[in-house]
Amino acid sequence: MRNTAKLTTAVLAAGALTLGLSACGSDKGSSSPSDYSGPLVVAASPTPHAEILDFVKKNLAKKAGLDLEVKEFQDYIVPNTATEDGSVDANYFQNKPYLDDFNQKRGTHIVPVVTVHLEPLGLYSHKVKSADALKSGATVAVPNDAVNEARALKLLAANGLIGLKNDAGTEATPQAITKNPKNLKFKEVEAAQTARSLDDVDAAVVNGNYAISAGLKPAKDALVLESAKNSPYGNFLAVKKGNEKDPRVKKLAKLLTSPEVKKFIEDKYQGSVIPSF
């Protein structure tokens, strides 16, 4: 009896261990239908991404049979790491050059699903009314992540404030500047802090979502604004590779590119956010 009890205990323990390992395995990428039950949890920047998702949730999701949960994040790192480790199912906040750089540097496996909108990058100032009015030696805040810093420098170059090397790519830094007629100085800060730095610098290049969150209107307030024509910086819904076929993701992708969402973006953001579909 004692030996039987010991054997039974050992069998149960082994079974529990096997079950535990199976469960862990399913968490890391199983494509069984049960993985697709429950709400689709999407990480998003508050503005405009979460606002667009909230519109979908309140107006379109129920009819489409989609249970959608939106989690807001203020930074550009956690949404991807949370998608990679399965804490969330998808994210909506980034563009392709940023994602490519993130995947390469952090070993993540995030892939785009559908492009939804573009947020034009802009140069803003609390001290001057035009880019030409920037004085010699003025300090300009730029995002400190590789892709957005390069994007900021290209915006300034496109508007004649600086010159860049011909081969300046998606990771260009101030070292790529070849001409600087105003002797501009650059202050590298976290993207989320660029709008908040406007009282401390002469001007700042701010991502569209952070500009809107700060009460700025890119289409009206920007001294210079990024062109939407042929832009590689469209923001998209993204998932960990292998989850593109999740039926919940497919439903959301369809809703995010619907006529209703296009009208919502155009009406609410008045050119500060531009539909990409």
Accessible surface in RSA format (square Angstrom, percent):
REM  Atomic radii and reference values for relative SASA: ProtOr
REM  Chains: A
REM  Algorithm: Lee & Richards
REM  Probe-radius: 1.40
REM  Slices: 20
REM RES _ NUM      All-atoms   Total-Side   Main-Chain    Non-polar    All polar
REM                ABS   REL    ABS   REL    ABS   REL    ABS   REL    ABS   REL
RES MET A   1   200.21 103.7 158.29 104.8  41.91  99.8 135.64 115.3  64.57  85.5
RES ARG A   2   192.20  80.7 184.37  94.0   7.83  18.7  64.61  88.3 127.59  77.3
RES ASN A   3   118.87  82.0 113.10 109.3   5.77  13.9  31.13  74.9  87.74  84.8
RES THR A   4    83.49  59.4  80.13  81.2   3.37   8.0  53.73  72.2  29.76  45.0
RES ALA A   5    54.69  50.3  46.47  71.7   8.22  18.7  53.82  75.8   0.87   2.3
RES LYS A   6   137.28  67.0 128.43  78.8   8.85  21.1  82.22  74.0  55.06  58.6
RES LEU A   7   118.48  66.0 114.06  81.6   4.42  11.1 118.00  82.9   0.47   1.3
RES THR A   8    67.17  47.8  63.23  64.1   3.94   9.4  50.53  67.9  16.64  25.2
RES THR A   9    87.62  62.3  86.13  87.3   1.49   3.5  62.37  83.8  25.25  38.2
RES ALA A  10    57.66  53.0  46.20  71.3  11.47  26.1  53.58  75.5   4.08  10.8
RES VAL A  11    93.11  61.3  87.88  79.6   5.24  12.6  90.89  79.0   2.22   6.0
RES LEU A  12   121.10  67.4 114.63  82.0   6.47  16.3 116.70  82.0   4.40  11.9
RES ALA A  13    59.94  55.1  46.99  72.5  12.96  29.5  55.34  77.9   4.61  12.2
RES ALA A  14    56.94  52.3  50.13  77.4   6.81  15.5  55.98  78.8   0.96   2.5
RES GLY A  15    39.55  48.8   0.00   N/A  39.55  48.8  34.52  94.7   5.03  11.3
RES ALA A  16    64.76  59.5  50.59  78.1  14.17  32.2  56.02  78.9   8.74  23.2
RES LEU A  17   116.84  65.1 110.46  79.0   6.37  16.0 116.53  81.8   0.31   0.8
RES THR A  18    85.84  61.1  84.72  85.9   1.12   2.7  59.96  80.5  25.88  39.1
RES LEU A  19   128.79  71.7 125.82  90.0   2.96   7.4 128.46  90.2   0.32   0.9
RES GLY A  20    33.04  40.7   0.00   N/A  33.04  40.7  32.32  88.7   0.72   1.6
RES LEU A  21   115.68  64.4 107.65  77.0   8.02  20.2 108.02  75.9   7.65  20.6
RES SER A  22    65.31  55.2  48.69  65.0  16.61  38.3  36.24  77.2  29.07  40.7
RES ALA A  23    52.03  47.8  44.94  69.4   7.08  16.1  51.65  72.7   0.38   1.0
RES CYS A  24    70.62  53.4  68.39  76.3   2.23   5.2  17.18  43.5  53.44  57.6
RES GLY A  25    43.57  53.7   0.00   N/A  43.57  53.7  34.59  94.9   8.99  20.1
RES SER A  26    42.01  35.5  33.60  44.8   8.41  19.4  22.57  48.1  19.45  27.2
RES ASP A  27   116.03  81.3  88.21  87.8  27.82  65.8  28.27  66.5  87.77  87.5
RES LYS A  28   167.54  81.7 140.32  86.1  27.21  64.8  87.21  78.5  80.33  85.6
RES GLY A  29    58.17  71.7   0.00   N/A  58.17  71.7  31.59  86.7  26.58  59.5
RES SER A  30    42.59  36.0  23.37  31.2  19.22  44.3  21.82  46.5  20.77  29.1
RES SER A  31    83.06  70.2  64.94  86.7  18.11  41.7  28.44  60.6  54.62  76.5
RES SER A  32    43.72  36.9  35.85  47.8   7.88  18.1  37.32  79.5   6.40   9.0
RES PRO A  33   115.82  84.4 105.56  96.2  10.26  37.3 108.81  89.8   7.01  43.6
RES SER A  34    82.77  69.9  64.73  86.4  18.05  41.6  54.87 116.8  27.91  39.1
RES ASP A  35    49.81  34.9  28.69  28.6  21.12  49.9  19.64  46.2  30.17  30.1
RES TYR A  36    41.50  19.4  31.72  18.0   9.77  25.4  28.41  21.3  13.09  16.1
RES SER A  37    81.15  68.6  59.73  79.7  21.42  49.3  47.08 100.2  34.07  47.7
RES GLY A  38    45.52  56.1   0.00   N/A  45.52  56.1  28.75  78.9  16.77  37.6
RES PRO A  39    51.94  37.9  47.59  43.4   4.35  15.8  47.59  39.3   4.35  27.0
RES LEU A  40     0.00   0.0   0.00   0.0   0.00   0.0   0.00   0.0   0.00   0.0
RES VAL A  41    21.77  14.3  21.77  19.7   0.00   0.0  21.77  18.9   0.00   0.0
RES VAL A  42     0.00   0.0   0.00   0.0   0.00   0.0   0.00   0.0   0.00   0.0
RES ALA A  43     0.00   0.0   0.00   0.0   0.00   0.0   0.00   0.0   0.00   0.0
RES ALA A  44     0.00   0.0   0.00   0.0   0.00   0.0   0.00   0.0   0.00   0.0
RES SER A  45     0.77   0.7   0.75   1.0   0.02   0.1   0.50   1.1   0.27   0.4
RES PRO A  46    25.13  18.3  23.09  21.0   2.04   7.4  23.09  19.1   2.04  12.7
RES THR A  47    12.94   9.2  12.07  12.2   0.87   2.1   1.03   1.4  11.91  18.0
RES PRO A  48     0.00   0.0   0.00   0.0   0.00   0.0   0.00   0.0   0.00   0.0
RES HIS A  49     0.59   0.3   0.59   0.4   0.00   0.0   0.59   0.6   0.00   0.0
RES ALA A  50     0.53   0.5   0.53   0.8   0.00   0.0   0.53   0.7   0.00   0.0
RES GLU A  51    55.18  31.7  50.45  38.2   4.73  11.3  23.62  45.7  31.56  25.8
RES ILE A  52     0.00   0.0   0.00   0.0   0.00   0.0   0.00   0.0   0.00   0.0
RES LEU A  53     0.00   0.0   0.00   0.0   0.00   0.0   0.00   0.0   0.00   0.0
RES ASP A  54    44.95  31.5  44.90  44.7   0.05   0.1   9.29  21.9  35.66  35.6
RES PHE A  55    41.81  20.9  37.04  22.9   4.77  12.4  41.05  24.9   0.76   2.2
RES VAL A  56     0.00   0.0   0.00   0.0   0.00   0.0   0.00   0.0   0.00   0.0
RES LYS A  57    97.26  47.4  85.70  52.6  11.56  27.5  46.16  41.5  51.10  54.4
RES LYS A  58   166.88  81.4 127.90  78.5  38.99  92.8  82.71  74.4  84.17  89.7
RES ASN A  59    88.11  60.8  56.78  54.9  31.33  75.4  15.27  36.7  72.85  70.4
RES LEU A  60    26.14  14.6  22.10  15.8   4.03  10.1  23.92  16.8   2.21   6.0
RES ALA A  61     2.22   2.0   2.21   3.4   0.01   0.0   2.21   3.1   0.01   0.0
RES LYS A  62   192.19  93.8 173.66 106.5  18.53  44.1 121.50 109.4  70.68  75.3
RES LYS A  63   201.96  98.5 164.51 100.9  37.45  89.2 117.31 105.6  84.65  90.2
RES ALA A  64    36.15  33.2  14.32  22.1  21.83  49.7  27.14  38.2   9.00  23.9
RES GLY A  65    54.28  66.9   0.00   N/A  54.28  66.9  34.09  93.5  20.19  45.2
RES LEU A  66     9.43   5.3   0.61   0.4   8.82  22.2   2.27   1.6   7.16  19.3
RES ASP A  67    89.98  63.0  79.40  79.0  10.59  25.0  32.54  76.6  57.44  57.3
RES LEU A  68     3.76   2.1   0.00   0.0   3.76   9.5   0.00   0.0   3.76  10.1
RES GLU A  69    63.95  36.7  63.95  48.4   0.00   0.0  22.32  43.2  41.63  34.0
RES VAL A  70    29.38  19.3   5.74   5.2  23.63  56.9   5.74   5.0  23.63  64.1
RES LYS A  71    88.90  43.4  84.69  52.0   4.21  10.0  41.90  37.7  46.99  50.1
RES GLU A  72   102.49  58.8  73.84  55.9  28.65  68.2  23.64  45.7  78.85  64.4
RES PHE A  73    45.70  22.9  41.23  25.5   4.47  11.6  45.69  27.7   0.01   0.0
RES GLN A  74   115.26  64.5 109.58  80.1   5.68  13.5  56.50 120.3  58.75  44.6
RES ASP A  75    33.37  23.4  32.25  32.1   1.12   2.6  22.74  53.5  10.63  10.6
RES TYR A  76    26.73  12.5  23.28  13.2   3.45   9.0  18.64  14.0   8.09  10.0
RES ILE A  77    71.23  40.5  71.23  53.1   0.00   0.0  71.23  51.3   0.00   0.0
RES VAL A  78    62.27  41.0  62.27  56.4   0.00   0.0  62.27  54.1   0.00   0.0
RES PRO A  79     0.06   0.0   0.06   0.1   0.00   0.0   0.06   0.0   0.00   0.0
RES ASN A  80     0.00   0.0   0.00   0.0   0.00   0.0   0.00   0.0   0.00   0.0
RES THR A  81    47.65  33.9  45.37  46.0   2.27   5.4  37.46  50.3  10.19  15.4
RES ALA A  82     7.88   7.2   6.06   9.4   1.82   4.1   7.86  11.1   0.02   0.1
RES THR A  83     3.48   2.5   0.45   0.5   3.04   7.2   0.45   0.6   3.04   4.6
RES GLU A  84    33.74  19.4  30.74  23.3   3.00   7.1  20.95  40.5  12.79  10.4
RES ASP A  85   101.48  71.1  65.01  64.7  36.47  86.2  44.44 104.6  57.03  56.9
RES GLY A  86    50.77  62.6   0.00   N/A  50.77  62.6  24.42  67.0  26.34  59.0
RES SER A  87    72.10  60.9  44.47  59.3  27.63  63.7  33.47  71.3  38.63  54.1
RES VAL A  88     5.53   3.6   1.69   1.5   3.84   9.3   3.15   2.7   2.39   6.5
RES ASP A  89    41.72  29.2  35.08  34.9   6.63  15.7   7.95  18.7  33.77  33.7
RES ALA A  90     0.00   0.0   0.00   0.0   0.00   0.0   0.00   0.0   0.00   0.0
RES ASN A  91     0.00   0.0   0.00   0.0   0.00   0.0   0.00   0.0   0.00   0.0
RES TYR A  92     0.00   0.0   0.00   0.0   0.00   0.0   0.00   0.0   0.00   0.0
RES PHE A  93     7.69   3.8   0.76   0.5   6.93  18.0   0.76   0.5   6.93  19.8
RES GLN A  94     5.16   2.9   0.76   0.6   4.40  10.5   5.16  11.0   0.00   0.0
RES ASN A  95     7.11   4.9   6.96   6.7   0.15   0.4   0.00   0.0   7.11   6.9
RES LYS A  96    89.36  43.6  89.34  54.8   0.03   0.1  60.33  54.3  29.03  30.9
RES PRO A  97    17.08  12.4  10.42   9.5   6.65  24.2  15.02  12.4   2.06  12.8
RES TYR A  98    15.91   7.4  15.84   9.0   0.07   0.2  10.26   7.7   5.65   7.0
RES LEU A  99     1.42   0.8   1.42   1.0   0.00   0.0   1.42   1.0   0.00   0.0
RES ASP A 100    65.85  46.1  58.81  58.5   7.04  16.7  28.90  68.0  36.95  36.8
RES ASP A 101    19.20  13.5  15.06  15.0   4.14   9.8   6.64  15.6  12.56  12.5
RES PHE A 102     8.78   4.4   5.65   3.5   3.13   8.1   8.74   5.3   0.04   0.1
RES ASN A 103    31.39  21.6  26.60  25.7   4.79  11.5  14.27  34.3  17.12  16.5
RES GLN A 104   148.53  83.1 115.96  84.8  32.56  77.5  43.64  92.9 104.89  79.6
RES LYS A 105   126.69  61.8  89.11  54.7  37.58  89.5  70.88  63.8  55.80  59.4
RES ARG A 106   127.83  53.7  95.87  48.9  31.96  76.1  27.02  36.9 100.81  61.1
RES GLY A 107    50.16  61.9   0.00   N/A  50.16  61.9  36.03  98.9  14.13  31.6
RES THR A 108    14.37  10.2   7.47   7.6   6.90  16.4   7.53  10.1   6.84  10.3
RES HIS A 109   100.27  54.8  94.03  65.4   6.23  15.9  70.56  72.7  29.71  34.6
RES ILE A 110     2.79   1.6   0.00   0.0   2.79   6.7   0.00   0.0   2.79   7.6
RES VAL A 111    32.11  21.1  32.01  29.0   0.10   0.2  32.11  27.9   0.00   0.0
RES PRO A 112    52.03  37.9  35.97  32.8  16.07  58.4  36.21  29.9  15.83  98.4
RES VAL A 113    47.81  31.5  14.93  13.5  32.88  79.2  19.03  16.5  28.78  78.1
RES VAL A 114    37.61  24.7  31.15  28.2   6.46  15.6  37.60  32.7   0.01   0.0
RES THR A 115    55.54  39.5  47.57  48.2   7.96  19.0  22.61  30.4  32.93  49.8
RES VAL A 116     0.00   0.0   0.00   0.0   0.00   0.0   0.00   0.0   0.00   0.0
RES HIS A 117     0.00   0.0   0.00   0.0   0.00   0.0   0.00   0.0   0.00   0.0
RES LEU A 118     7.69   4.3   7.69   5.5   0.00   0.0   7.69   5.4   0.00   0.0
RES GLU A 119     9.68   5.6   8.43   6.4   1.25   3.0   3.33   6.4   6.34   5.2
RES PRO A 120     1.75   1.3   1.74   1.6   0.01   0.0   1.74   1.4   0.01   0.0
RES LEU A 121     0.19   0.1   0.19   0.1   0.00   0.0   0.19   0.1   0.00   0.0
RES GLY A 122     0.00   0.0   0.00   N/A   0.00   0.0   0.00   0.0   0.00   0.0
RES LEU A 123     0.05   0.0   0.05   0.0   0.00   0.0   0.05   0.0   0.00   0.0
RES TYR A 124     2.54   1.2   2.54   1.4   0.00   0.0   2.54   1.9   0.00   0.0
RES SER A 125    20.64  17.4   0.00   0.0  20.64  47.6   0.05   0.1  20.60  28.9
RES HIS A 126   108.21  59.1  70.14  48.7  38.07  97.4  61.80  63.7  46.41  54.0
RES LYS A 127   114.54  55.9  78.87  48.4  35.66  84.9  59.67  53.7  54.87  58.4
RES VAL A 128    26.77  17.6  18.08  16.4   8.68  20.9  22.71  19.7   4.06  11.0
RES LYS A 129   199.79  97.5 174.96 107.4  24.83  59.1 118.97 107.1  80.81  86.1
RES SER A 130    48.94  41.4  46.91  62.6   2.03   4.7  37.57  80.0  11.36  15.9
RES ALA A 131    10.62   9.8   8.12  12.5   2.50   5.7   8.12  11.4   2.50   6.6
RES ASP A 132   121.34  85.0 106.46 106.0  14.89  35.2  30.36  71.4  90.99  90.7
RES ALA A 133    48.94  45.0  29.62  45.7  19.32  44.0  40.91  57.6   8.02  21.3
RES LEU A 134     3.20   1.8   0.79   0.6   2.41   6.1   0.79   0.6   2.41   6.5
RES LYS A 135   167.24  81.6 158.99  97.6   8.24  19.6 107.45  96.7  59.78  63.7
RES SER A 136    91.97  77.7  63.14  84.3  28.83  66.4  40.79  86.9  51.19  71.7
RES GLY A 137    23.04  28.4   0.00   N/A  23.04  28.4   9.91  27.2  13.12  29.4
RES ALA A 138     6.25   5.7   1.46   2.3   4.79  10.9   6.18   8.7   0.07   0.2
RES THR A 139    36.82  26.2  36.81  37.3   0.01   0.0  17.35  23.3  19.47  29.4
RES VAL A 140     0.56   0.4   0.56   0.5   0.00   0.0   0.56   0.5   0.00   0.0
RES ALA A 141     0.00   0.0   0.00   0.0   0.00   0.0   0.00   0.0   0.00   0.0
RES VAL A 142     0.00   0.0   0.00   0.0   0.00   0.0   0.00   0.0   0.00   0.0
RES PRO A 143     0.00   0.0   0.00   0.0   0.00   0.0   0.00   0.0   0.00   0.0
RES ASN A 144    80.33  55.4  58.25  56.3  22.08  53.2   9.95  23.9  70.38  68.0
RES ASP A 145    34.55  24.2  26.71  26.6   7.84  18.5  33.20  78.1   1.35   1.4
RES ALA A 146    23.25  21.4  12.04  18.6  11.20  25.5  16.98  23.9   6.27  16.6
RES VAL A 147     1.42   0.9   0.43   0.4   0.99   2.4   0.43   0.4   0.99   2.7
RES ASN A 148     3.14   2.2   3.14   3.0   0.00   0.0   0.00   0.0   3.14   3.0
RES GLU A 149     5.98   3.4   5.98   4.5   0.00   0.0   0.02   0.0   5.96   4.9
RES ALA A 150     0.34   0.3   0.34   0.5   0.00   0.0   0.34   0.5   0.00   0.0
RES ARG A 151     9.41   4.0   8.07   4.1   1.34   3.2   1.49   2.0   7.92   4.8
RES ALA A 152     0.00   0.0   0.00   0.0   0.00   0.0   0.00   0.0   0.00   0.0
RES LEU A 153     0.00   0.0   0.00   0.0   0.00   0.0   0.00   0.0   0.00   0.0
RES LYS A 154    71.55  34.9  67.60  41.5   3.96   9.4  45.46  40.9  26.09  27.8
RES LEU A 155     8.46   4.7   3.37   2.4   5.09  12.8   7.71   5.4   0.75   2.0
RES LEU A 156     0.21   0.1   0.21   0.1   0.00   0.0   0.21   0.1   0.00   0.0
RES ALA A 157    28.99  26.7  14.43  22.3  14.56  33.1  14.62  20.6  14.37  38.1
RES ALA A 158    87.01  80.0  42.58  65.7  44.43 101.1  55.72  78.5  31.29  82.9
RES ASN A 159    65.35  45.1  36.49  35.3  28.86  69.5  10.32  24.8  55.03  53.2
RES GLY A 160    57.19  70.5   0.00   N/A  57.19  70.5  33.72  92.5  23.47  52.6
RES LEU A 161     7.89   4.4   6.90   4.9   1.00   2.5   7.89   5.5   0.00   0.0
RES ILE A 162     8.10   4.6   0.00   0.0   8.10  19.5   2.15   1.5   5.95  16.1
RES GLY A 163    13.89  17.1   0.00   N/A  13.89  17.1  13.88  38.1   0.02   0.0
RES LEU A 164    32.04  17.8  11.56   8.3  20.48  51.5  11.56   8.1  20.48  55.1
RES LYS A 165   106.33  51.9  97.81  60.0   8.52  20.3  51.83  46.7  54.49  58.0
RES ASN A 166   166.25 114.7 125.25 121.0  41.01  98.7  39.30  94.6 126.95 122.7
RES ASP A 167   121.63  85.2  92.59  92.2  29.04  68.7  49.26 115.9  72.37  72.2
RES ALA A 168    22.19  20.4   2.63   4.1  19.56  44.5   8.81  12.4  13.39  35.5
RES GLY A 169    34.64  42.7   0.00   N/A  34.64  42.7  28.95  79.5   5.68  12.7
RES THR A 170    63.77  45.4  59.43  60.2   4.34  10.3  34.68  46.6  29.09  44.0
RES GLU A 171    86.09  49.4  72.23  54.6  13.85  33.0  26.74  51.7  59.35  48.5
RES ALA A 172     9.26   8.5   0.08   0.1   9.19  20.9   8.47  11.9   0.80   2.1
RES THR A 173    50.02  35.6  48.38  49.0   1.65   3.9  39.76  53.4  10.26  15.5
RES PRO A 174    31.96  23.3  23.20  21.1   8.76  31.9  23.39  19.3   8.57  53.3
RES GLN A 175   142.88  79.9 122.93  89.8  19.95  47.5  69.73 148.4  73.15  55.5
RES ALA A 176    11.96  11.0  10.38  16.0   1.58   3.6  11.43  16.1   0.53   1.4
RES ILE A 177    34.66  19.7  13.14   9.8  21.52  51.9  13.14   9.5  21.52  58.4
RES THR A 178    81.46  57.9  43.99  44.6  37.47  89.3  45.37  60.9  36.09  54.6
RES LYS A 179   144.90  70.7 139.09  85.3   5.81  13.8  88.01  79.2  56.90  60.6
RES ASN A 180    49.58  34.2  29.01  28.0  20.57  49.5  16.29  39.2  33.29  32.2
RES PRO A 181   104.08  75.9  59.97  54.7  44.11 160.3  74.18  61.2  29.89 185.8
RES LYS A 182    47.93  23.4  46.71  28.7   1.22   2.9  25.66  23.1  22.27  23.7
RES ASN A 183    84.16  58.0  83.68  80.9   0.48   1.1  17.08  41.1  67.08  64.8
RES LEU A 184     7.07   3.9   0.14   0.1   6.92  17.4   0.14   0.1   6.92  18.6
RES LYS A 185   111.37  54.3 107.17  65.8   4.20  10.0  93.71  84.3  17.67  18.8
RES PHE A 186    43.05  21.5  10.16   6.3  32.88  85.6  10.50   6.4  32.54  93.1
RES LYS A 187    92.22  45.0  87.78  53.9   4.45  10.6  56.43  50.8  35.80  38.1
RES GLU A 188    92.38  53.0  66.61  50.4  25.77  61.4  13.54  26.2  78.84  64.4
RES VAL A 189    23.10  15.2  18.74  17.0   4.36  10.5  23.10  20.1   0.00   0.0
RES GLU A 190    85.54  49.1  81.59  61.7   3.95   9.4  30.13  58.3  55.41  45.2
RES ALA A 191     4.64   4.3   3.59   5.5   1.06   2.4   3.59   5.0   1.06   2.8
RES ALA A 192    14.50  13.3   9.59  14.8   4.91  11.2   9.59  13.5   4.91  13.0
RES GLN A 193    66.69  37.3  66.26  48.4   0.43   1.0  25.34  53.9  41.35  31.4
RES THR A 194     0.00   0.0   0.00   0.0   0.00   0.0   0.00   0.0   0.00   0.0
RES ALA A 195    10.93  10.0   3.11   4.8   7.82  17.8   3.42   4.8   7.51  19.9
RES ARG A 196   164.54  69.1 137.62  70.2  26.93  64.1  58.87  80.5 105.67  64.0
RES SER A 197    10.32   8.7   7.48  10.0   2.84   6.5  10.28  21.9   0.04   0.1
RES LEU A 198     2.64   1.5   2.51   1.8   0.13   0.3   2.51   1.8   0.13   0.3
RES ASP A 199   104.69  73.3  85.13  84.7  19.55  46.2  27.80  65.4  76.89  76.7
RES ASP A 200   104.82  73.4  73.84  73.5  30.98  73.3  18.42  43.4  86.40  86.2
RES VAL A 201     3.35   2.2   1.23   1.1   2.12   5.1   3.23   2.8   0.12   0.3
RES ASP A 202    42.39  29.7  42.24  42.0   0.16   0.4   2.27   5.3  40.12  40.0
RES ALA A 203     0.01   0.0   0.00   0.0   0.01   0.0   0.01   0.0   0.00   0.0
RES ALA A 204     0.00   0.0   0.00   0.0   0.00   0.0   0.00   0.0   0.00   0.0
RES VAL A 205     0.00   0.0   0.00   0.0   0.00   0.0   0.00   0.0   0.00   0.0
RES VAL A 206     0.01   0.0   0.00   0.0   0.01   0.0   0.00   0.0   0.01   0.0
RES ASN A 207     8.71   6.0   8.56   8.3   0.16   0.4   1.15   2.8   7.56   7.3
RES GLY A 208     0.90   1.1   0.00   N/A   0.90   1.1   0.00   0.0   0.90   2.0
RES ASN A 209     3.19   2.2   3.17   3.1   0.01   0.0   0.35   0.9   2.83   2.7
RES TYR A 210    15.59   7.3  13.74   7.8   1.85   4.8  12.22   9.2   3.36   4.1
RES ALA A 211     0.00   0.0   0.00   0.0   0.00   0.0   0.00   0.0   0.00   0.0
RES ILE A 212    35.57  20.2  25.93  19.3   9.64  23.2  25.93  18.7   9.64  26.2
RES SER A 213    69.39  58.6  31.41  41.9  37.98  87.5  33.63  71.6  35.76  50.1
RES ALA A 214    58.64  53.9  19.43  30.0  39.21  89.2  32.47  45.7  26.17  69.3
RES GLY A 215    60.48  74.6   0.00   N/A  60.48  74.6  36.57 100.4  23.91  53.5
RES LEU A 216    28.16  15.7  24.34  17.4   3.83   9.6  24.34  17.1   3.83  10.3
RES LYS A 217   119.08  58.1 118.26  72.6   0.82   2.0  69.15  62.2  49.93  53.2
RES PRO A 218     1.83   1.3   0.37   0.3   1.46   5.3   0.37   0.3   1.46   9.1
RES ALA A 219    53.48  49.2  21.11  32.6  32.37  73.6  22.10  31.1  31.38  83.1
RES LYS A 220   158.63  77.4 123.46  75.7  35.17  83.7  82.37  74.1  76.26  81.2
RES ASP A 221    63.79  44.7  46.59  46.4  17.20  40.7  14.92  35.1  48.87  48.7
RES ALA A 222    21.08  19.4   0.68   1.1  20.39  46.4   0.68   1.0  20.39  54.0
RES LEU A 223    37.60  20.9  10.26   7.3  27.35  68.7  14.17  10.0  23.43  63.1
RES VAL A 224    20.69  13.6  14.27  12.9   6.42  15.5  20.69  18.0   0.00   0.0
RES LEU A 225    63.45  35.3  39.11  28.0  24.35  61.2  39.11  27.5  24.35  65.5
RES GLU A 226    26.50  15.2  19.73  14.9   6.77  16.1  15.69  30.4  10.81   8.8
RES SER A 227    76.93  65.0  58.37  77.9  18.56  42.8  52.08 110.9  24.85  34.8
RES ALA A 228    42.77  39.3  23.82  36.8  18.95  43.1  23.91  33.7  18.86  49.9
RES LYS A 229   168.51  82.2 144.08  88.4  24.42  58.2  95.64  86.1  72.87  77.6
RES ASN A 230   137.72  95.0  95.92  92.7  41.79 100.6  40.40  97.2  97.32  94.1
RES SER A 231    34.35  29.0   4.53   6.0  29.82  68.7   7.65  16.3  26.70  37.4
RES PRO A 232    78.53  57.2  61.04  55.6  17.49  63.6  74.02  61.1   4.51  28.0
RES TYR A 233    16.74   7.8  16.71   9.5   0.03   0.1  11.99   9.0   4.75   5.9
RES GLY A 234    11.67  14.4   0.00   N/A  11.67  14.4   7.04  19.3   4.63  10.4
RES ASN A 235     8.40   5.8   8.40   8.1   0.00   0.0   0.00   0.0   8.40   8.1
RES PHE A 236     4.90   2.5   4.90   3.0   0.00   0.0   4.90   3.0   0.00   0.0
RES LEU A 237     0.00   0.0   0.00   0.0   0.00   0.0   0.00   0.0   0.00   0.0
RES ALA A 238     0.00   0.0   0.00   0.0   0.00   0.0   0.00   0.0   0.00   0.0
RES VAL A 239     0.00   0.0   0.00   0.0   0.00   0.0   0.00   0.0   0.00   0.0
RES LYS A 240    56.76  27.7  56.76  34.8   0.00   0.0  29.22  26.3  27.54  29.3
RES LYS A 241   143.94  70.2 126.40  77.6  17.54  41.8  69.44  62.5  74.51  79.4
RES GLY A 242    51.22  63.2   0.00   N/A  51.22  63.2  35.00  96.0  16.22  36.3
RES ASN A 243    45.64  31.5  45.64  44.1   0.00   0.0   4.36  10.5  41.28  39.9
RES GLU A 244    62.28  35.8  57.64  43.6   4.65  11.1  31.37  60.7  30.91  25.2
RES LYS A 245   160.21  78.2 151.93  93.2   8.27  19.7  93.89  84.5  66.32  70.6
RES ASP A 246     4.11   2.9   4.11   4.1   0.00   0.0   0.00   0.0   4.11   4.1
RES PRO A 247    62.93  45.9  61.15  55.7   1.78   6.5  62.18  51.3   0.76   4.7
RES ARG A 248    26.27  11.0  26.16  13.3   0.12   0.3  17.63  24.1   8.65   5.2
RES VAL A 249     0.64   0.4   0.64   0.6   0.00   0.0   0.64   0.6   0.00   0.0
RES LYS A 250   119.90  58.5 111.80  68.6   8.10  19.3  66.89  60.2  53.01  56.5
RES LYS A 251    80.76  39.4  75.52  46.3   5.24  12.5  48.10  43.3  32.67  34.8
RES LEU A 252     0.00   0.0   0.00   0.0   0.00   0.0   0.00   0.0   0.00   0.0
RES ALA A 253    13.86  12.7  12.93  19.9   0.93   2.1  13.28  18.7   0.57   1.5
RES LYS A 254   162.12  79.1 154.01  94.5   8.11  19.3 102.35  92.1  59.77  63.7
RES LEU A 255    21.71  12.1  21.71  15.5   0.00   0.0  21.71  15.2   0.00   0.0
RES LEU A 256     0.00   0.0   0.00   0.0   0.00   0.0   0.00   0.0   0.00   0.0
RES THR A 257    40.71  29.0  23.35  23.7  17.36  41.4   9.39  12.6  31.32  47.3
RES SER A 258    14.19  12.0  11.25  15.0   2.94   6.8  14.19  30.2   0.00   0.0
RES PRO A 259   108.28  78.9  99.10  90.3   9.18  33.4 103.60  85.5   4.68  29.1
RES GLU A 260    86.13  49.5  78.75  59.6   7.38  17.6  37.44  72.4  48.69  39.8
RES VAL A 261     0.00   0.0   0.00   0.0   0.00   0.0   0.00   0.0   0.00   0.0
RES LYS A 262    81.32  39.7  81.32  49.9   0.00   0.0  32.85  29.6  48.48  51.6
RES LYS A 263   129.83  63.3 129.08  79.2   0.75   1.8  95.73  86.2  34.10  36.3
RES PHE A 264    40.77  20.4  34.25  21.2   6.52  17.0  40.35  24.5   0.42   1.2
RES ILE A 265     0.00   0.0   0.00   0.0   0.00   0.0   0.00   0.0   0.00   0.0
RES GLU A 266    81.23  46.6  72.51  54.9   8.72  20.8  27.43  53.0  53.80  43.9
RES ASP A 267    75.78  53.1  63.57  63.3  12.21  28.9  27.51  64.8  48.27  48.1
RES LYS A 268   105.27  51.4  75.34  46.2  29.92  71.2  32.44  29.2  72.83  77.6
RES TYR A 269    13.60   6.3   6.17   3.5   7.43  19.3   9.87   7.4   3.73   4.6
RES GLN A 270   126.50  70.7 107.29  78.4  19.22  45.8  50.88 108.3  75.63  57.4
RES GLY A 271    35.95  44.3   0.00   N/A  35.95  44.3  26.37  72.4   9.58  21.5
RES SER A 272     7.24   6.1   7.24   9.7   0.00   0.0   2.90   6.2   4.34   6.1
RES VAL A 273     1.43   0.9   0.00   0.0   1.43   3.5   0.00   0.0   1.43   3.9
RES ILE A 274    57.31  32.6  56.99  42.5   0.32   0.8  57.31  41.3   0.00   0.0
RES PRO A 275    21.40  15.6   7.09   6.5  14.32  52.0   7.09   5.9  14.32  89.0
RES SER A 276    52.40  44.3  15.39  20.5  37.02  85.3  21.85  46.5  30.56  42.8
RES PHE A 277    73.83  36.9  26.97  16.7  46.86 121.9  63.41  38.4  10.42  29.8
END  Absolute sums over single chains surface
CHAIN  1 A    14087.5      10925.8       3161.6       7954.1       6133.4
END  Absolute sums over all chains
TOTAL         14087.5      10925.8       3161.6       7954.1       6133.4
